[in-house]
């Protein structure tokens, strides 16, 4: 028998706690109510539901694995509500109720979390609700009455947190997923145990309701008998859903090219070996995290994708600064994101613009940093954290010590050889002559471009190439004189690249003082991510930006 997350809630109920706080995602609401009603039926315990929206007591019953409801007239809400406390009379009713049972109260958490005392009316109601709950706990001890506080984000004020045990509906394990899929009978009878493992593994990171809905959705368009097609379609469904639910960009290991940064890439290859079972036998683990420090546009985000490719594990891309915009919900969102990463296990979390989240140096920044640091210190999963930083001076010092971000790499302005590689990678997207290692330009041509692109970063080089390709297309190919099956190839020219360079003012030149300050601080704390330039385009084999 597979032990589920709900089984742990039953254990808490059986310990005779009169109040239990339950965090359950909204998509699992029906399943939670059904499972609770089903368990109550097996124990001949009445099950009730109340929420603020309707302010009426509903009895929940389970009939043939379906939820049925009926109104309970024993509770009569006040018809004339003069105070906010009047909306929560269910608490007084349940305290004095002489019967037994389980009462599920939804969405009470906003009223029992820490509140601003300056909001006088809200504070008074909050204190009244908390006192009412403590009175229920006092009066209902050993009365076979249990109150389940249910919501999607469990937050309880410190002054009553110790009085109320908590339960979290954790993301399901592979065993739970497979068991639910088998019970649902949504998959073909021809599926083997191996097939169930494949499709179940693809569902890791989703709740059971989302998994079943996803299978129903892809079933409309594809033949599930082809397990490989079904798994790929389900993975695509999962990625799209995770992006919406967590406000992230979930990326499967991409296939990309990166110009330079060989030293950093060599370290990442070592990290990949630490994910293997053999490394576990030697008690070796992947490092806690890696920080990429340098000016904007130098390829830090691209480097994170390259790490995902090198290690062969998915990448979760997060704009760390956005967490501040969630206000008091930021901590809860971060907690859920970290739980998702732990469940996925072998994955990379990439926090983009990590330093911007600490620019304000306020309480929210400190709490978010504290939560992340605690998780990084205590986590047992194989989650690898990468953070990109422009200004290290904005970060709390404790974030940069060993044991948190074990590796700090300086991602600098690309040297001559790296700029040559970056140009070729981007040119190959438009000009077939550059594909498969081809190079139609002479060494002198390249020296003109490399000289002209001095202090340009990878993002600016990409923009130059894209603009040049657009201009050539507009001038030579876009007219009506070409047959639709006889388009000439697009061929980039030195002149087009140089013209786009003349129209651009690179950041490292435009904001030289700021950029040099970033580079100096990165140089003081970070390891070099690139070796000394030894290409034919190097200046006497000395890195000119060192």
ABEGO torsion letter per residue (X at the ends): XBBBAAAAAAAAAAAGBABBBBBBBAAAAAAAAAAAAAAAAAAGBBBBBBBAAAGBBBBBBBBGGBBBBBBBAABBBBABBABAAAAAAAAAAAAABABBEBBBBBGAAAAABBBBAABAAAAAAAAAAAAAAAAAAAAABGAGBBBBBBBABBBBBAAAAAABBBBBBBBBBAAAAAAAAAAAGABBAABBAAAAAAAAAAABGBBAAAAAAAAAAAAAABBAABAAAAAAAAAAAAAAAAAAAAGBBBBBBBBBBBBEGAAAAAAAAAAAAAABAAAAAAGBBBBABBBBBEBBGAGAAAAAAAAAAAAGBBBBBBBAAAAAAAEAAAAAAAAAAAAAAAAAGBBBBBBBGAAAAAAAGBAAAAAAAAAAAAAAAABABBBBBBBBBABAAABBAAAABBGBBABBBBBBBBBAAAAAAAAAAAAAAABAAABGGBBABBAAAAAAAAAAABGBBAAAAAAAAAAAAAAAAAAAAABAABBAAABBBBBBBAAAAAAAAAABBBAAAABAAAAAAAAAAAAAABBBABBBBABAABBGGBBAAX
